[in-house]
Amino acid sequence: MLIVPEREIADLMTREAAFDAVEKVFAAMAAEDAYNFDVIREAIGHEDALYGFKGGFDRAGLTLGLKAGGYWPNNLEKRGLINHQSTVFLFDPDTGKAKAMVGGNLLTALRTAAASSVSIKHLARKDARVMGMVGAGHQATFQLRAALEQRDFEKVIGWNYHAEMLPNIEKVANEAGVPFEAVPLEGMVEADVVISITSTFAPTIMVDHISAGTHIACMGTDTKGKQEVAAALLRRSTVFTDEIAQSISIGEAQHAIADGLIKQSDVHQLGAVINGAHPGRRSADEITLFDGTGVGLQDLAVASAVVDLAVEKGIAIEVDF
């Protein structure tokens, strides 16, 4: 079995490689060449932690495995560790033998950012110039770096529940040579693309915060009860997702469906746009919404790519198992 420790990931996985891996796996899912297993996500009754498993099998890429981990909200304050902790395990699909164990913390951040970035590539207007960020935490910096590579953005605007965190994303914008402006939520109407990356259980973004023609990527809702945007916004939008089953059960669509505002058939796979089976954006005035719930196949795709790179560079640790 091969081990690729967390400390090696930053030198192995690039945003470009993560983007390519995620785009391919979305396409494989839509073509029914890959499928995710049911998600297990539980409160463990200790440290207020949520722990679970996401896994799947990609027949096209012959990738089989799971990611184990979750969210420990006290880590940063108590231990100086990031709150999200995870490890990816890969198995040989021909034999079932354990193939690799890969540090999953940075990979999770990169694949989540890649997912929204893929949605921007395929759904945002080509003339999008103002990038909006709702959320300014650790993951938001990865989101913004990846997003800025998809269009010729001329300005970044941002809002966060805790305004003192906005310098996190201002720094990213400045590094990319793009001016930044802090705005009230109502100011998001200026944005052509909006990424929402929060952990809220009540909607933050309302219908009148989003203009016609905007593409919005909702990246924070991955649990039953979570909600980043008003359910009515999904009714106004053409809705896309990584996986429909997750979108309607633990993603943004869970609320709009419960309220009778949309049906399951109104939620489309982003992979279908990538494959050309769905036209994607149909007009300049259309609001497109990507519900990024996070699927196990994303983790497996980027982990598999990392293992290949680690072997190529001679830094994978081989152990008998």
N, C-alpha and C positions, 0 to 999 in steps of 0.2 A: 504494500500500500504506500502511496505517496502522500506526504504532508507538505502543504504550503502554508507557513505561518502567517498570521496577520501582518507581522512586521515587513514581509516581503511584497505585499500586495501593491503598495504605492509605486514600486519600481517596475511592476509587471503590467498592470491594467491601466490603459489610457481611456479617456472619454470616447475617443474614436472607436476603440475596440469594443467598449461596452455598448455603444450605439449600434454597431454592426451586429453584435450578438443578439441584442434585444429585438432589433428590427426583423432579423431572420426568424427568431422564435415566434414572434407575433404572426408572421406570415405562415409558419408551419402550423400554428394553432388554428388559424382560419381555414387552412387546407385540410384540417383534421389529420395531420401527420404528427401532431403532438397533443398531449392532454395533461391536465393538472389533476392531482388527487384532491380529495376533500381536505379543506384546511381545518386543522385543530388549533384552537386558540383559547387558552383558559387563564383565569386569574388563579394564581397558585396559593393565595392566602398568606404570602410572606413578602415583605418589602414592597407591597402594593404592585407586585410584578405581574405582567402578562407574559405567558410563555406558550409556545406552540410550534407546529410543524407545517411546512409547505413543501410539497414535492410533486413529481410528475415524471413523465417519460416522453422524450422526443425521438420518435422513430426515424425522422430525417437525419438528425444529428447523432443518433444512438447515444443519447445522454439520459441516464437514469439516476435519481437520487432525491435528496431532501435537504431542506435548510431547517435547522433547529435553533430556536432563540426567541427573543422577545424584547420587552421594554421594562427596564428597571428604573423608575422615575427618580430614585434617590441616589443613583450612581454618581452623578456629577458632583453633587453637594457633599456627599459622604466620603467618596473614594477617589474623586478626580478621574473617573472613568466615564465614557460616553454612555448615555442611557440605553441606547439600542445595542444589544449584544447578540451575535449569531455565528454559527458555524455551518458550513455546507459539506455534505457527505455525498460522494459519487460512487456508484456501483457499476460493475461490468454487466451490461444488459444480457450478455450471452451466458454468463455463469452465475451471476448474483454475488460474486465476490466483491468485497470492499476494494475500491479502486483508489480513492483519494479523500483526504480531509483538508478543507480549505478555510482559512479565516474569512468570515463573512461580513465583518463590520463595514469596511470601506467598500467592499463589493456591493453591499445593499444600498449604500448611498449612491454609488455610481450607476447601478442598474435602475434605481428609481428615477434619477435625473435623466438617464437615457430614455426611459419610457415617455416622459413628458416631451423630451426633445424630439423623439420620433413622431409624436402627435403633432408637434409644431411643424415639422417638415412636411407632413402629409395633409394637414388641415388648415393651417393658418394662411391668411392672405399673403400673396407674394410681396405686396407692398407694405407689410406690417412694419411700423417704425417705432412705436412706443411699447416698451415691455413693462408689464405690471407685476409686482410681487406682493402677495398677501402672505405674510409669514417671513421671519428673519432669523430663524434658528439655524442649527448646524446643517440640516438637510437643505435649507433654502440656498445656501452658498453653492452647493453642488448643482442645484436646479438652475440657478441663474447662469453659472458658467456654461453649462451645456446649452441652455436656451439661446444665449447670445451668439452661438455659432450657427444658428439656423436661419437668421434673417439679418439684414443690415439695419439693426436697431440704432436709433439716434438718441434715445433717452430711456432711462429706467425710472419708474416711479414705484414707491414702496409704502406699505403700511404694515404695522405689527401691533398686536395687543400690548406689547411692552416696547414703547418707542425707543428706549435706550438700547435695544438690540439692532436697530436699523443700520448702524455703522457696519455690521457684518456684511450686509448686501451692498451697501454703498462702496465698500472697499473693493468688492468684486467688480462692480460697474466701473469704478475708476481704473482698475487694473486693465480692463478691456477698452479703456479710452472712451467710455460712454458716460455722459453726465447723469447724475442721480438727483431725484427730488422726493422728499417725504411728502405724502399727501394724505388727506382724510379718505375714508373708504369711498365717499362720494366721488373723489377724484379719479377713481379707477375707470370712469367713463372715458377718460382720455386714452386708455390703453387699447392697443390692437391685439395684444396677447396678454393673458393673465394666468399666472401660476399661483394656485392656492396650496400652501403646504403648512397646515395647522393640525392640531389634534383636538378639535372642538366637538362637542355634542349638541351644539345649537348653531344654526346657520349664521355665518359672518357676512357672506356676500349675498346681497339682495338683487332682485331683478333690475332695479333702477341704478345699480352700480355698474352694469355692463351695457355697452353700446352695441348697436347692430353691426355685424361684421366681425365681431371679436371672436377669437378662439380662447377658450378657458380650459386649463388643465387642472383638475382637482386631484391632488396627490396625497391627501392626508387621511381620507376615509377608508379604513380597512377593517373595521369592526362594527358589529351590529350596534346601532344607536349613534355612532359618529355621524357628523354632518357638517359640511363646510359651506354649502350654498343653499339658498332657498329652493324648495322643491319646485316652485313655480318656474324657476329658471330652466329646469330641465324640459318643461313643457314648451318653452320658447326656443329651445335649442335642438339641433340634431345631435343626438347623444352617441358617443363611441366609447368603447372600453377595451381593456385587455382581455377580460373573460366575462361573458354575460352572466353566468351563474353567480359569480362573486359580486358583480355590480348590483344585481337585484337583491342580494342577501346581506352583504356587508359593505357595499359601496354607496355612492350617492343615490343611485337609482332606487335603493330600498325605500326611501322616504316618498319619492314621487309616485312610485307604484302603490305604496300603502295609502296615499292620499287620492288615488284614482286619477292622477294627472297624466300618466303615461302607462303604456303596456310593455310587457317584456319585448314584444316585437319592435318596439321603438328604440331599442338599444342594439347597437351594431358593433361588431368586432373591428378594431382598428386594423387588424391583419387583413380583413377583406378589402380595405382601401389599398393597402400595400400590394396585395395580389391583383388588384384591378377588378375585383368582383363587386365593389361598391364605389360609386363615383366620388365619395367624400364630399368636400365643399362644392355646392352647386351655384352659389352666387356670392357677390361681394358683401351683401347685406346679411347673409345667413350667420347666425351664432352657432359655432360648433363647440361641443363640450366633450372633453376626454375624461372619463372616470378611471383614474389609475389606481386600482385596488391592490396591485402587487401580486404577482403569481409566482409559484415555485419555479416554473420553467425559466423565468428571467434569471433567477439565482443560479440555476444549474448551467445555463448558457454561459454566463460570465465566469463562473467557477471553472467550467471545462476549458474555456479559453485561457484562463490563468494557469491551469495545470500544464497545458501544452507549452506555454511560454516558459514556465519554470523548468520543465524538462529540457527544453531547447537551450536555456541559459545555464543549466547545470546547478540549479539552486533548490530543486525539489528534494526533500528528505525522504529516502526510501527506508521503510521498516518492514519486518516480517509481521504478518498479522493473520 
